[in-house]
Amino acid sequence: MSKCNWQELELFEGILREPSPDESRLIVWIPESIGGKSQDWERVSNVAAAKIFEDQGIYSTPAVSIRAGAQKSGLMRRLIRSFHQQSKSQTWILPNGQEAEQSGNRRTDLLLVWFAEPASLSDDSQIKSRWPQCQEIQGGDPNLFRYVKNDATNRIDPLGLVELEIKVTKRATATGDNGGAEFIVRWILKKTNENEVIKGTVVQHVEISYFVANRNGKLITTDPRFGLPLNKEFWEGWQIGYDAAHPDYFPDATGDMNKGGFDRYSTWDFGAQAPTCGGATIKGKVKFMANYQIFDPVRQQYLDGWNSPRAPFFYYSGGLPYKLSKPTGWDETGAKDHILQVTWDTAETPPQKTKIVKQVPAE
């Protein structure tokens, strides 16, 4: 089940449901501590119109919460009320008629989580495996949902508030007979919450592999321009929302990529050494890392071991900052595939010119 009927939940004892005219909304008040004449609450609600994400039978949607404390009585109540009026703190009316004063700011790093099979919730290890950065898992219903408190500074956008898509702008085409090809895509960042400010880096893990031989069967292991080893592994990044080092790629933090966000895959052509035969693969894993910064525009320095694009590596990273070791916080969970694969054999009769074997995404 991708959608959850919030109105049919049998909530744990003590949890209060706040009425809402929107049946797609769940708003509950969860007691945080009980004792004496006072009680603290957490108001948890799913984000209106937010997207529902699915991963191997685990569904999730962004949620927010605020904390509130029950009103005091007598002199203490008047003193607290006077203080909160000066600070303009919000007063809430709970579903049971009780008044509560908000304490602290709204928390936005929550998820509501449920499973295709409700019985799966008996084992929270699945949630911890899916969101290893989560700080706390709490239940609100014996059979259905949990809400997960994440690390608000986590760099992998655990709430899915920014969704990365890959759009093909130029299908893979041959640019030469002996392995040369080109494939161009564009990154598109979509906000599932319109209030979200996009800030972070689109990071791509690139692996380049060649197998090339000349007519005598001798392996060619270096590129025809710089004489560098053909096979490479590196990470490249497009920073956004930090007055980025490369504003031509991401002109602002709106997620509108109409003016940039392009990535070009190019394979070498070995025409100067023809006839040759071989194959080449450029394989990328790309994702948006929220709150991850690779360049500090104030200090004018690269962070976390990232390097300024410079020759000859400039050619491989397309003029982008690059890194030869895994970035802090990087993993490939949820990363999108970006692949170009070609083969050729001009030593054959008739010659087999550059052929596009694989292009991902296809369209």
Kinemage of the C-alpha trace (Angstrom):
@kinemage 1
@onewidth
@group {chain A} dominant
@subgroup {mainchain}
@vectorlist {calphas} color= white
{ca met a 1} P 0.000 0.000 0.000
{ca ser a 2} L 1.538 3.319 -1.065
{ca lys a 3} L -1.054 5.479 0.622
{ca cys a 4} L -1.942 5.295 4.259
{ca asn a 5} L -5.468 5.804 5.571
{ca trp a 6} L -4.551 7.923 8.551
{ca gln a 7} L -8.144 8.069 9.749
{ca glu a 8} L -8.245 4.333 10.449
{ca leu a 9} L -5.172 4.176 12.672
{ca glu a 10} L -5.568 2.738 16.150
{ca leu a 11} L -3.168 4.981 18.017
{ca phe a 12} L -1.273 4.029 21.131
{ca glu a 13} L -3.004 4.936 24.382
{ca gly a 14} L -2.390 8.549 25.381
{ca ile a 15} L -1.815 9.833 21.843
{ca leu a 16} L -4.316 12.491 20.771
{ca arg a 17} L -5.489 12.950 17.181
{ca glu a 18} L -6.011 16.539 16.022
{ca pro a 19} L -8.987 16.829 13.629
{ca ser a 20} L -8.176 17.923 10.089
{ca pro a 21} L -10.540 18.526 7.143
{ca asp a 22} L -7.839 17.075 4.875
{ca glu a 23} L -8.017 13.275 5.036
{ca ser a 24} L -4.479 13.028 3.671
{ca arg a 25} L -3.127 14.733 6.796
{ca leu a 26} L -2.143 13.058 10.029
{ca ile a 27} L -1.770 15.383 13.021
{ca val a 28} L -1.197 13.810 16.421
{ca trp a 29} L -0.130 14.965 19.857
{ca ile a 30} L 2.265 12.506 21.468
{ca pro a 31} L 2.915 12.758 25.219
{ca glu a 32} L 6.620 13.057 25.988
{ca ser a 33} L 6.453 12.825 29.756
{ca ile a 34} L 3.674 12.138 32.214
{ca gly a 35} L 3.809 12.932 35.901
{ca gly a 36} L 2.271 15.252 38.467
{ca lys a 37} L 0.195 18.095 37.125
{ca ser a 38} L 2.248 18.823 34.024
{ca gln a 39} L 2.774 17.074 30.715
{ca asp a 40} L 4.925 17.810 27.694
{ca trp a 41} L 3.768 17.054 24.184
{ca glu a 42} L 5.133 16.710 20.676
{ca arg a 43} L 2.819 17.659 17.809
{ca val a 44} L 3.734 15.537 14.771
{ca ser a 45} L 2.204 15.998 11.316
{ca asn a 46} L 2.978 14.913 7.774
{ca val a 47} L 3.881 17.704 5.344
{ca ala a 48} L 0.873 18.727 3.254
{ca ala a 49} L 1.017 17.459 -0.345
{ca ala a 50} L 4.495 15.997 0.185
{ca lys a 51} L 5.581 13.128 -2.011
{ca ile a 52} L 5.467 9.531 -0.756
{ca phe a 53} L 8.690 7.599 -1.377
{ca glu a 54} L 9.007 3.823 -1.685
{ca asp a 55} L 12.133 1.699 -1.290
{ca gln a 56} L 11.862 -2.108 -1.119
{ca gly a 57} L 8.462 -2.072 0.532
{ca ile a 58} L 9.255 0.759 2.966
{ca tyr a 59} L 7.174 3.908 2.465
{ca ser a 60} L 8.069 7.316 3.859
{ca thr a 61} L 6.939 10.909 3.689
{ca pro a 62} L 8.370 14.109 5.265
{ca ala a 63} L 6.960 15.249 8.598
{ca val a 64} L 7.401 18.128 11.016
{ca ser a 65} L 6.948 18.549 14.756
{ca ile a 66} L 6.838 21.124 17.524
{ca arg a 67} L 7.121 20.687 21.272
{ca ala a 68} L 4.729 22.246 23.724
{ca gly a 69} L 4.359 22.200 27.488
{ca ala a 70} L 1.124 22.159 29.466
{ca gln a 71} L -0.001 25.403 31.034
{ca lys a 72} L 0.961 25.980 34.674
{ca ser a 73} L -1.522 27.185 37.277
{ca gly a 74} L -1.565 30.087 39.728
{ca leu a 75} L 1.271 32.597 39.976
{ca met a 76} L 3.653 30.444 37.945
{ca arg a 77} L 1.157 30.357 35.051
{ca arg a 78} L 0.812 34.146 35.060
{ca leu a 79} L 4.596 34.621 35.089
{ca ile a 80} L 5.120 32.142 32.249
{ca arg a 81} L 2.247 33.610 30.229
{ca ser a 82} L 3.729 37.102 30.653
{ca phe a 83} L 7.123 35.884 29.462
{ca his a 84} L 5.683 34.079 26.431
{ca gln a 85} L 3.582 37.080 25.445
{ca gln a 86} L 6.779 39.128 25.351
{ca ser a 87} L 8.508 36.478 23.253
{ca lys a 88} L 5.378 35.909 21.123
{ca ser a 89} L 5.424 32.161 21.728
{ca gln a 90} L 2.448 30.310 20.257
{ca thr a 91} L -0.286 28.808 22.411
{ca trp a 92} L -1.874 25.566 21.224
{ca ile a 93} L -5.232 24.066 22.111
{ca leu a 94} L -4.884 20.295 22.315
{ca pro a 95} L -7.707 17.989 21.158
{ca asn a 96} L -8.558 17.379 24.835
{ca gly a 97} L -9.081 21.116 25.383
{ca gln a 98} L -5.854 21.604 27.289
{ca glu a 99} L -3.671 24.630 26.527
{ca ala a 100} L 0.022 24.219 25.788
{ca glu a 101} L 2.795 26.729 25.149
{ca gln a 102} L 5.182 26.012 22.283
{ca ser a 103} L 8.805 25.558 23.313
{ca gly a 104} L 11.625 25.756 20.786
{ca asn a 105} L 11.476 25.863 17.016
{ca arg a 106} L 9.692 23.597 14.587
{ca arg a 107} L 11.608 20.436 13.721
{ca thr a 108} L 11.655 19.500 10.035
{ca asp a 109} L 13.937 16.446 9.921
{ca leu a 110} L 11.251 13.819 10.542
{ca leu a 111} L 9.789 11.031 8.468
{ca leu a 112} L 6.575 9.092 8.806
{ca val a 113} L 7.387 5.520 7.849
{ca trp a 114} L 5.189 2.528 7.104
{ca phe a 115} L 5.524 -0.825 5.367
{ca ala a 116} L 3.743 -2.719 2.629
{ca glu a 117} L 3.461 -5.481 5.244
{ca pro a 118} L 2.519 -4.021 8.649
{ca ala a 119} L 4.078 -6.970 10.490
{ca ser a 120} L 7.473 -5.741 9.328
{ca leu a 121} L 7.328 -2.976 11.908
{ca ser a 122} L 8.053 -5.436 14.670
{ca asp a 123} L 11.685 -5.175 13.584
{ca asp a 124} L 13.018 -1.606 13.476
{ca ser a 125} L 16.287 -2.883 12.015
{ca gln a 126} L 14.837 -2.346 8.523
{ca ile a 127} L 14.334 1.330 9.284
{ca lys a 128} L 17.830 1.640 10.753
{ca ser a 129} L 19.263 -0.044 7.690
{ca arg a 130} L 17.386 2.300 5.338
{ca trp a 131} L 18.241 5.441 7.387
{ca pro a 132} L 21.445 4.624 9.283
{ca gln a 133} L 21.767 8.267 10.376
{ca cys a 134} L 18.442 8.258 12.254
{ca gln a 135} L 18.712 9.332 15.867
{ca glu a 136} L 15.458 7.915 17.171
{ca ile a 137} L 12.546 5.738 16.069
{ca gln a 138} L 9.214 6.113 17.806
{ca gly a 139} L 5.896 4.422 17.261
{ca gly a 140} L 2.464 5.936 17.078
{ca asp a 141} L 0.359 2.953 16.069
{ca pro a 142} L 0.756 -0.740 17.034
{ca asn a 143} L 0.477 -2.034 13.467
{ca leu a 144} L 1.384 0.667 11.020
{ca phe a 145} L 3.706 3.616 11.319
{ca arg a 146} L 6.839 4.965 12.936
{ca tyr a 147} L 8.255 8.403 12.857
{ca val a 148} L 11.983 8.662 12.375
{ca lys a 149} L 14.119 11.491 13.701
{ca asn a 150} L 17.075 12.070 11.440
{ca asp a 151} L 20.291 14.037 11.734
{ca ala a 152} L 19.286 17.474 10.486
{ca thr a 153} L 22.767 18.054 9.070
{ca asn a 154} L 22.924 14.733 7.251
{ca arg a 155} L 24.399 15.203 3.802
{ca ile a 156} L 22.354 12.683 1.873
{ca asp a 157} L 19.004 14.503 2.094
{ca pro a 158} L 17.361 11.678 4.140
{ca leu a 159} L 13.926 13.249 3.973
{ca gly a 160} L 13.904 13.304 0.211
{ca leu a 161} L 12.998 17.016 0.164
{ca val a 162} L 15.131 17.449 -2.959
{ca glu a 163} L 14.674 14.934 -5.750
{ca leu a 164} L 17.309 14.614 -8.469
{ca glu a 165} L 16.324 13.619 -11.982
{ca ile a 166} L 18.468 13.050 -15.076
{ca lys a 167} L 17.193 14.356 -18.395
{ca val a 168} L 18.848 13.399 -21.674
{ca thr a 169} L 19.630 16.493 -23.749
{ca lys a 170} L 21.702 14.708 -26.414
{ca arg a 171} L 21.468 10.997 -27.059
{ca ala a 172} L 24.741 9.080 -27.213
{ca thr a 173} L 26.216 9.453 -30.696
{ca ala a 174} L 29.490 8.447 -32.316
{ca thr a 175} L 32.025 11.228 -32.873
{ca gly a 176} L 34.615 9.011 -34.561
{ca asp a 177} L 35.101 5.507 -35.939
{ca asn a 178} L 37.545 4.258 -33.298
{ca gly a 179} L 35.680 4.676 -30.013
{ca gly a 180} L 34.775 8.357 -30.025
{ca ala a 181} L 31.291 9.129 -28.646
{ca glu a 182} L 29.407 11.830 -26.775
{ca phe a 183} L 26.414 11.720 -24.407
{ca ile a 184} L 24.945 14.815 -22.685
{ca val a 185} L 22.483 14.946 -19.791
{ca arg a 186} L 21.118 17.633 -17.505
{ca trp a 187} L 20.516 17.409 -13.758
{ca ile a 188} L 17.108 18.584 -12.526
{ca leu a 189} L 16.538 19.223 -8.824
{ca lys a 190} L 12.913 19.167 -7.722
{ca lys a 191} L 11.700 20.303 -4.327
{ca thr a 192} L 8.971 18.208 -2.720
{ca asn a 193} L 8.512 20.994 -0.177
{ca glu a 194} L 8.210 24.451 -1.718
{ca asn a 195} L 9.661 26.029 1.433
{ca glu a 196} L 12.856 24.014 1.125
{ca val a 197} L 15.989 25.980 0.210
{ca ile a 198} L 18.245 23.893 -1.998
{ca lys a 199} L 21.735 23.915 -0.564
{ca gly a 200} L 24.312 21.227 -1.179
{ca thr a 201} L 26.179 19.508 -3.985
{ca val a 202} L 25.259 17.158 -6.805
{ca val a 203} L 28.030 14.560 -6.543
{ca gln a 204} L 28.849 11.995 -9.209
{ca his a 205} L 31.093 8.967 -8.710
{ca val a 206} L 32.721 8.290 -12.086
{ca glu a 207} L 34.493 5.105 -13.154
{ca ile a 208} L 36.136 5.043 -16.614
{ca ser a 209} L 37.383 1.792 -18.109
{ca tyr a 210} L 38.887 1.015 -21.537
{ca phe a 211} L 40.133 -2.092 -23.301
{ca val a 212} L 41.873 -1.076 -26.540
{ca ala a 213} L 44.295 -2.867 -28.864
{ca asn a 214} L 45.955 -1.988 -32.180
{ca arg a 215} L 46.117 -4.164 -35.303
{ca asn a 216} L 49.040 -6.128 -33.820
{ca gly a 217} L 47.112 -6.933 -30.666
{ca lys a 218} L 49.199 -4.591 -28.514
{ca leu a 219} L 47.194 -3.027 -25.707
{ca ile a 220} L 46.818 0.741 -25.672
{ca thr a 221} L 46.742 1.890 -22.038
{ca thr a 222} L 47.120 5.680 -22.294
{ca asp a 223} L 44.897 8.348 -23.803
{ca pro a 224} L 45.824 9.788 -27.204
{ca arg a 225} L 46.043 13.411 -26.013
{ca phe a 226} L 47.765 13.584 -22.623
{ca gly a 227} L 49.358 10.153 -22.428
{ca leu a 228} L 47.657 9.466 -19.084
{ca pro a 229} L 46.299 6.064 -17.971
{ca leu a 230} L 42.940 5.414 -19.601
{ca asn a 231} L 41.212 3.869 -16.598
{ca lys a 232} L 40.173 6.306 -13.897
{ca glu a 233} L 37.970 6.660 -10.821
{ca phe a 234} L 37.026 9.991 -9.273
{ca trp a 235} L 34.173 12.081 -7.880
{ca glu a 236} L 33.016 15.375 -9.399
{ca gly a 237} L 30.664 17.932 -7.918
{ca trp a 238} L 28.214 20.696 -8.825
{ca gln a 239} L 27.774 22.958 -5.795
{ca ile a 240} L 24.543 24.922 -5.342
{ca gly a 241} L 23.274 27.460 -2.840
{ca tyr a 242} L 26.634 28.621 -1.436
{ca asp a 243} L 27.433 31.336 -3.959
{ca ala a 244} L 28.997 28.412 -5.747
{ca ala a 245} L 32.452 28.306 -7.258
{ca his a 246} L 30.867 27.386 -10.581
{ca pro a 247} L 27.706 29.542 -10.843
{ca asp a 248} L 27.331 28.747 -14.551
{ca tyr a 249} L 26.149 25.282 -13.589
{ca phe a 250} L 23.705 26.318 -10.867
{ca pro a 251} L 22.835 30.012 -11.107
{ca asp a 252} L 20.607 30.056 -8.020
{ca ala a 253} L 19.027 27.849 -5.361
{ca thr a 254} L 15.670 27.369 -7.042
{ca gly a 255} L 16.502 24.047 -8.640
{ca asp a 256} L 15.839 25.487 -12.105
{ca met a 257} L 18.472 23.920 -14.322
{ca asn a 258} L 17.403 25.631 -17.552
{ca lys a 259} L 20.620 27.670 -17.516
{ca gly a 260} L 22.999 24.923 -16.464
{ca gly a 261} L 23.461 21.614 -14.710
{ca phe a 262} L 24.789 19.823 -17.782
{ca asp a 263} L 27.130 16.856 -17.830
{ca arg a 264} L 28.921 15.527 -20.917
{ca tyr a 265} L 30.372 12.039 -21.236
{ca ser a 266} L 33.016 11.748 -23.983
{ca thr a 267} L 35.057 8.695 -24.932
{ca trp a 268} L 38.415 8.917 -26.636
{ca asp a 269} L 38.718 8.205 -30.342
{ca phe a 270} L 41.848 6.245 -31.311
{ca gly a 271} L 41.752 7.170 -34.988
{ca ala a 272} L 45.414 8.230 -34.998
{ca gln a 273} L 46.350 4.645 -34.105
{ca ala a 274} L 43.803 2.983 -36.392
{ca pro a 275} L 42.890 0.345 -37.061
{ca thr a 276} L 42.006 -0.499 -33.457
{ca cys a 277} L 39.470 -2.556 -31.606
{ca gly a 278} L 38.106 -2.228 -28.123
{ca gly a 279} L 35.422 -1.046 -25.770
{ca ala a 280} L 34.930 1.807 -23.328
{ca thr a 281} L 32.572 2.361 -20.420
{ca ile a 282} L 31.936 5.501 -18.402
{ca lys a 283} L 29.801 4.629 -15.412
{ca gly a 284} L 28.428 7.223 -13.030
{ca lys a 285} L 26.468 7.129 -9.786
{ca val a 286} L 24.986 10.526 -9.014
{ca lys a 287} L 22.966 11.952 -6.130
{ca phe a 288} L 22.251 15.213 -4.351
{ca met a 289} L 24.074 15.588 -1.016
{ca ala a 290} L 22.188 18.127 1.065
{ca asn a 291} L 24.216 20.584 3.151
{ca tyr a 292} L 27.456 19.280 1.646
{ca gln a 293} L 29.855 22.029 0.611
{ca ile a 294} L 32.956 21.491 -1.532
{ca phe a 295} L 34.098 25.105 -1.925
{ca asp a 296} L 34.130 28.013 0.539
{ca pro a 297} L 33.632 31.217 -1.493
{ca val a 298} L 34.563 33.413 1.491
{ca arg a 299} L 37.949 31.805 2.125
{ca gln a 300} L 38.288 30.882 -1.554
{ca gln a 301} L 39.374 27.356 -0.734
{ca tyr a 302} L 38.236 23.830 -1.479
{ca leu a 303} L 36.947 21.646 1.339
{ca asp a 304} L 37.041 17.930 2.224
{ca gly a 305} L 39.942 17.192 -0.111
{ca trp a 306} L 38.291 18.520 -3.271
{ca asn a 307} L 40.563 19.886 -5.997
{ca ser a 308} L 40.335 22.793 -8.369
{ca pro a 309} L 39.815 21.679 -11.972
{ca arg a 310} L 43.149 21.901 -13.730
{ca ala a 311} L 44.842 20.404 -16.772
{ca pro a 312} L 45.069 17.644 -17.680
{ca phe a 313} L 42.402 16.383 -15.272
{ca phe a 314} L 40.258 19.299 -16.407
{ca tyr a 315} L 39.328 17.207 -19.429
{ca tyr a 316} L 38.069 14.253 -17.412
{ca ser a 317} L 36.024 16.222 -14.882
{ca gly a 318} L 34.637 18.579 -17.508
{ca gly a 319} L 36.069 21.615 -15.750
{ca leu a 320} L 34.437 20.670 -12.448
{ca pro a 321} L 36.004 20.288 -9.003
{ca tyr a 322} L 37.076 16.691 -8.487
{ca lys a 323} L 38.150 14.338 -5.732
{ca leu a 324} L 40.131 11.093 -5.977
{ca ser a 325} L 38.820 9.598 -2.729
{ca lys a 326} L 35.311 9.067 -1.411
{ca pro a 327} L 33.694 12.274 -0.118
{ca thr a 328} L 32.736 12.421 3.537
{ca gly a 329} L 29.247 10.979 3.969
{ca trp a 330} L 29.091 9.462 0.470
{ca asp a 331} L 27.322 6.205 -0.209
{ca glu a 332} L 25.498 5.023 -3.300
{ca thr a 333} L 22.136 4.390 -1.652
{ca gly a 334} L 19.526 6.048 -3.853
{ca ala a 335} L 22.090 7.201 -6.430
{ca lys a 336} L 21.015 7.414 -10.075
{ca asp a 337} L 22.818 5.489 -12.831
{ca his a 338} L 24.507 7.441 -15.616
{ca ile a 339} L 26.256 5.204 -18.169
{ca leu a 340} L 27.818 5.330 -21.629
{ca gln a 341} L 29.257 2.180 -23.212
{ca val a 342} L 30.732 1.764 -26.699
{ca thr a 343} L 32.553 -0.879 -28.772
{ca trp a 344} L 34.361 -0.837 -32.122
{ca asp a 345} L 36.675 -2.898 -34.342
{ca thr a 346} L 38.076 -1.155 -37.405
{ca ala a 347} L 40.565 -3.988 -37.923
{ca glu a 348} L 37.681 -6.167 -39.091
{ca thr a 349} L 36.488 -6.435 -42.682
{ca pro a 350} L 34.201 -4.633 -43.084
{ca pro a 351} L 35.222 -2.234 -40.280
{ca gln a 352} L 32.904 -2.108 -37.270
{ca lys a 353} L 32.784 1.566 -36.433
{ca thr a 354} L 31.903 3.000 -33.033
{ca lys a 355} L 28.688 1.445 -31.762
{ca ile a 356} L 26.657 2.698 -28.814
{ca val a 357} L 26.072 -0.388 -26.678
{ca lys a 358} L 24.458 1.239 -23.654
{ca gln a 359} L 23.062 4.610 -22.690
{ca val a 360} L 21.558 5.265 -19.245
{ca pro a 361} L 19.146 6.925 -18.910
{ca ala a 362} L 17.718 5.793 -22.215
{ca glu a 363} L 15.581 8.894 -22.720
